Amino acid sequence: MLLPLFYVQSALMEWVEIAGYGMGLIIGAILGLLGGGGSVLIMPVLVYLFHILPAEATAYSLFVVGCGALMGTFGSLKRNQVDWKTGGLFAVPSMLAVYTVQRWGLPAIPETWAIGQYQMSKDTLIMGTFAFLMIAAAYSMLKRKTALKPKSFGNGLWWIIAAEGLVVGAITGFVGAGGGFLIVPVLVVLLGMSMEIAVGTSLMIISIKSLVGFFGSLGNGAEVDWMLILPFMALTVVGTHAGTLMRSRVKGSTLKRIFGWFILLMGVVILLTESN
């Protein structure tokens, strides 16, 4: 009786892992199409499908996001869709923030801590924060906006770009998300970039800060299961390349709404799961 049950359980685990690897393609495609958004799915896939602890999964996520975004950057460069000056101004403070959080911030958080009578583990804090981030991302994608005419405010906004870079970098280091959903609106609305150039520039920023954050986690002694993460990364890179090619053929507004509802549902599910 136990033997058939063992085989069923083993087969189920294999299918769950196959589904996890398949999600790498979808995540990459979204990243390539929108310049962000897909990375918020990596953490749930790593934690719930591959059973990696959240603190370790942030490092894995940074590696996958960084490699996927790097592929998207190469595709955007071929189409002259990267603004290096603005991207560099955003990426430098973001890179410093994500490295600092991964190298010293996360290790400094105690494994268990309390607020009044309520106790919370470090893993619950990470996933809870991540769930709220997903819900915020969903809201920004689903909110109906009146058409805004992008305006350029000149070089006077350099400090806003740098401050946004610090904030996004800190978020990236803590929860392992790329932060593209925060980067693209700033580039389009405040700096007057076209959506195509904003997406390409966002991918460049994400690739730099995510890979720097990953190396920060390695410097902290993080162990990496390369046999697991390299195939997942490879599929994400393939998906990102496909998404970059499809960018001019897919209606972005429709994709954003579908994806927005999906990550809203996932954010709520994660909150309910972590609250039990």
Phi and psi in degrees as a GROMACS rama.xvg file:
@    title "Ramachandran Plot"
@    xaxis  label "Phi"
@    yaxis  label "Psi"
@TYPE xy
-73.0135  -31.4561  LEU-2
-64.1207  -49.4584  LEU-3
-59.4928  -37.5217  PRO-4
-63.5988  -37.6868  LEU-5
-63.0024  -44.0535  PHE-6
-65.2476  -39.032  TYR-7
-63.5159  -44.197  VAL-8
-64.4157  -41.2519  GLN-9
-63.9893  -42.9731  SER-10
-63.9195  -39.0349  ALA-11
-64.3124  -41.5472  LEU-12
-63.5656  -38.2442  MET-13
-63.9619  -42.6753  GLU-14
-66.8635  -34.949  TRP-15
-63.6417  -42.0518  VAL-16
-66.5824  -39.5086  GLU-17
-61.0482  -42.6167  ILE-18
-62.0363  -39.0808  ALA-19
-61.9374  -44.4791  GLY-20
-66.3667  -37.1455  TYR-21
-61.8427  -34.2335  GLY-22
-63.3571  -25.5051  MET-23
-58.642  -40.2428  GLY-24
-63.1928  -45.1164  LEU-25
-65.0355  -44.7059  ILE-26
-59.6341  -45.1827  ILE-27
-62.7097  -41.4815  GLY-28
-62.2471  -42.5352  ALA-29
-65.3858  -42.1654  ILE-30
-60.737  -43.4811  LEU-31
-68.1364  -35.4523  GLY-32
-74.1859  -45.2115  LEU-33
-106.123  -10.1918  LEU-34
75.7732  12.1951  GLY-35
166.076  177.509  GLY-36
98.4759  -46.6393  GLY-37
-65.5121  -29.3078  GLY-38
-66.5284  -21.7976  SER-39
-68.9701  -13.9688  VAL-40
-87.2349  -16.8781  LEU-41
-65.5674  -45.6479  ILE-42
-59.1314  -49.6246  MET-43
-59.0392  -38.3225  PRO-44
-63.1576  -46.6908  VAL-45
-65.9897  -40.5158  LEU-46
-77.6171  -45.8304  VAL-47
-94.5226  -25.8205  TYR-48
-99.3907  -36.385  LEU-49
-102.499  -4.15781  PHE-50
58.8378  43.7273  HIS-51
-95.71  137.834  ILE-52
-61.8685  141.001  LEU-53
-53.5724  -42.0128  PRO-54
-61.6235  -37.3866  ALA-55
-76.6208  -35.6284  GLU-56
-64.3621  -27.6902  ALA-57
-61.5116  -40.147  THR-58
-66.7755  -43.9258  ALA-59
-58.9666  -44.4517  TYR-60
-61.9784  -42.2899  SER-61
-60.6223  -39.8796  LEU-62
-64.4764  -47.4223  PHE-63
-65.3644  -47.0692  VAL-64
-60.6353  -44.9544  VAL-65
-60.9985  -45.2338  GLY-66
-68.0933  -41.9968  CYS-67
-63.2512  -44.5694  GLY-68
-66.525  -33.1479  ALA-69
-62.9821  -42.2462  LEU-70
-61.5876  -43.572  MET-71
-63.0139  -34.4823  GLY-72
-64.1785  -43.3171  THR-73
-59.7227  -43.2333  PHE-74
-63.5314  -38.4798  GLY-75
-70.2711  -34.8381  SER-76
-61.8944  -38.2693  LEU-77
-62.6324  -25.5583  LYS-78
-102.635  10.9582  ARG-79
55.025  44.7465  ASN-80
-114.066  33.7601  GLN-81
-130.067  125.997  VAL-82
-96.9413  97.6987  ASP-83
-65.4267  -38.3574  TRP-84
-63.2286  -52.8758  LYS-85
-66.3856  -41.7825  THR-86
-60.9371  -40.0072  GLY-87
-66.1771  -40.276  GLY-88
-62.5924  -35.197  LEU-89
-77.7581  -40.6154  PHE-90
-72.0271  -35.6385  ALA-91
-62.4861  -54.6316  VAL-92
-64.807  -33.3524  PRO-93
-64.0255  -41.4498  SER-94
-63.2035  -43.397  MET-95
-63.7534  -40.3772  LEU-96
-67.1631  -45.8076  ALA-97
-67.5757  -36.7992  VAL-98
-65.8095  -42.844  TYR-99
-62.4656  -44.4644  THR-100
-65.8457  -44.804  VAL-101
-68.9633  -37.8851  GLN-102
-78.1777  -41.494  ARG-103
-125.371  -31.416  TRP-104
-67.3547  -57.3302  GLY-105
-59.7044  -45.5372  LEU-106
-62.3303  -24.3236  PRO-107
-77.5896  -17.3322  ALA-108
-75.546  125.377  ILE-109
-64.4066  152.132  PRO-110
-62.4347  -33.7063  GLU-111
-136.377  134.57  THR-112
-145.686  166.251  TRP-113
-131.486  146.398  ALA-114
-121.249  102.761  ILE-115
66.5092  -124.129  GLY-116
-92.2457  -4.5109  GLN-117
-92.9565  125.782  TYR-118
-104.019  143.446  GLN-119
-140.004  139.567  MET-120
-85.0729  161.688  SER-121
-60.4157  -41.1331  LYS-122
-64.0102  -40.6152  ASP-123
-64.9222  -39.1082  THR-124
-60.7122  -45.4457  LEU-125
-63.1674  -49.2834  ILE-126
-70.0997  -34.6475  MET-127
-64.5585  -44.945  GLY-128
-60.9596  -40.6565  THR-129
-63.6139  -40.6445  PHE-130
-62.5588  -43.8932  ALA-131
-62.9613  -36.5101  PHE-132
-63.9481  -40.7585  LEU-133
-63.0515  -42.8299  MET-134
-64.9726  -40.286  ILE-135
-64.172  -40.4031  ALA-136
-63.9797  -41.6012  ALA-137
-62.263  -42.2576  ALA-138
-60.8714  -43.5301  TYR-139
-65.7262  -29.2544  SER-140
-82.3902  -32.6399  MET-141
-89.9947  -20.881  LEU-142
-63.4014  126.582  LYS-143
-76.0201  124.406  ARG-144
-116.462  141.335  LYS-145
-71.1279  149.243  THR-146
-61.7139  122.371  ALA-147
-102.598  135.989  LEU-148
-86.5713  114.271  LYS-149
-58.258  139.55  PRO-150
-126.636  145.737  LYS-151
-101.969  125.579  SER-152
-102.633  12.389  PHE-153
74.3005  -164.572  GLY-154
-77.1902  -6.154  ASN-155
-65.9266  -14.9541  GLY-156
-96.7152  15.664  LEU-157
-59.9946  -37.3704  TRP-158
-70.1554  -29.1277  TRP-159
-68.9241  -41.4677  ILE-160
-62.0741  -44.1507  ILE-161
-65.1109  -41.345  ALA-162
-65.3239  -41.221  ALA-163
-61.4174  -38.2965  GLU-164
-61.1095  -41.8639  GLY-165
-62.2669  -45.7187  LEU-166
-64.0076  -48.9612  VAL-167
-63.5863  -37.9383  VAL-168
-62.7396  -41.7541  GLY-169
-64.4453  -41.6481  ALA-170
-62.5817  -44.6611  ILE-171
-59.0959  -45.5971  THR-172
-65.222  -33.5409  GLY-173
-80.5042  -45.2874  PHE-174
-113.053  -3.88552  VAL-175
79.8365  11.8246  GLY-176
-90.5236  151.028  ALA-177
-71.2095  -34.479  GLY-178
84.6237  14.2484  GLY-179
-61.5375  -31.0122  GLY-180
-68.3362  -16.9499  PHE-181
-92.4868  -30.6971  LEU-182
-75.5289  -48.4569  ILE-183
-58.808  -46.5767  VAL-184
-59.6629  -37.7939  PRO-185
-63.5432  -43.5433  VAL-186
-65.9465  -37.6699  LEU-187
-78.8112  -53.1596  VAL-188
-77.608  -44.6059  VAL-189
-82.9251  -34.1935  LEU-190
-107.703  -3.24269  LEU-191
73.4265  20.9497  GLY-192
-73.862  151.396  MET-193
-71.2326  159.08  SER-194
-60.336  -38.8344  MET-195
-62.6931  -45.2411  GLU-196
-71.4361  -36.66  ILE-197
-62.2793  -41.2641  ALA-198
-64.4345  -46.6484  VAL-199
-62.3914  -41.9229  GLY-200
-66.9385  -39.3275  THR-201
-60.3117  -42.5439  SER-202
-62.4858  -39.0488  LEU-203
-63.6111  -44.9342  MET-204
-62.14  -46.2752  ILE-205
-61.8097  -41.9363  ILE-206
-63.0817  -43.7591  SER-207
-65.8973  -53.6988  ILE-208
-70.3087  -32.535  LYS-209
-69.3707  -43.9372  SER-210
-68.8386  -36.3791  LEU-211
-63.5799  -42.3605  VAL-212
-62.4665  -38.5801  GLY-213
-62.9665  -43.6731  PHE-214
-66.1705  -29.7132  PHE-215
-64.0115  -39.0716  GLY-216
-69.2413  -34.7527  SER-217
-64.7979  -38.5352  LEU-218
-65.1229  -19.1811  GLY-219
-91.08  4.68725  ASN-220
89.6204  16.6991  GLY-221
-66.8282  136.8  ALA-222
-95.805  138.346  GLU-223
-120.25  129.683  VAL-224
-85.5939  88.9685  ASP-225
-65.1962  -31.2547  TRP-226
-63.6096  -28.3806  MET-227
-86.9387  -46.8638  LEU-228
-81.1486  -29.1029  ILE-229
-65.1298  -45.6353  LEU-230
-62.2141  -38.5146  PRO-231
-63.8516  -43.5186  PHE-232
-62.134  -42.9143  MET-233
-60.9673  -42.2696  ALA-234
-67.1494  -37.0674  LEU-235
-64.4906  -40.83  THR-236
-62.6241  -43.2025  VAL-237
-60.9163  -44.5804  VAL-238
-62.441  -40.1742  GLY-239
-63.5523  -41.5145  THR-240
-61.7267  -42.9095  HIS-241
-64.2108  -41.873  ALA-242
-63.0926  -38.8218  GLY-243
-62.5472  -40.6799  THR-244
-68.3878  -33.1402  LEU-245
-84.1802  -6.5793  MET-246
-55.2666  -38.3746  ARG-247
-84.4385  -4.26566  SER-248
-110.596  -14.6167  ARG-249
-107.902  138.014  VAL-250
-73.368  110.114  LYS-251
-62.8016  -35.3125  GLY-252
-64.3522  -39.5831  SER-253
-66.2911  -45.2287  THR-254
-63.0549  -39.3658  LEU-255
-62.5324  -40.3932  LYS-256
-69.216  -42.811  ARG-257
-61.2548  -47.3343  ILE-258
-65.962  -37.0836  PHE-259
-59.8453  -46.4283  GLY-260
-64.6122  -36.0209  TRP-261
-65.957  -48.0604  PHE-262
-73.9374  -24.584  ILE-263
-63.1886  -46.173  LEU-264
-60.8251  -44.6419  LEU-265
-65.1753  -39.1859  MET-266
-61.544  -42.7752  GLY-267
-65.0992  -42.5669  VAL-268
-61.3664  -43.0542  VAL-269
-63.727  -42.8842  ILE-270
-59.6593  -44.6732  LEU-271
-65.4346  -39.2372  LEU-272
-65.1287  -45.261  THR-273
-74.8118  -21.2508  GLU-274
-79.6019  -14.8956  SER-275
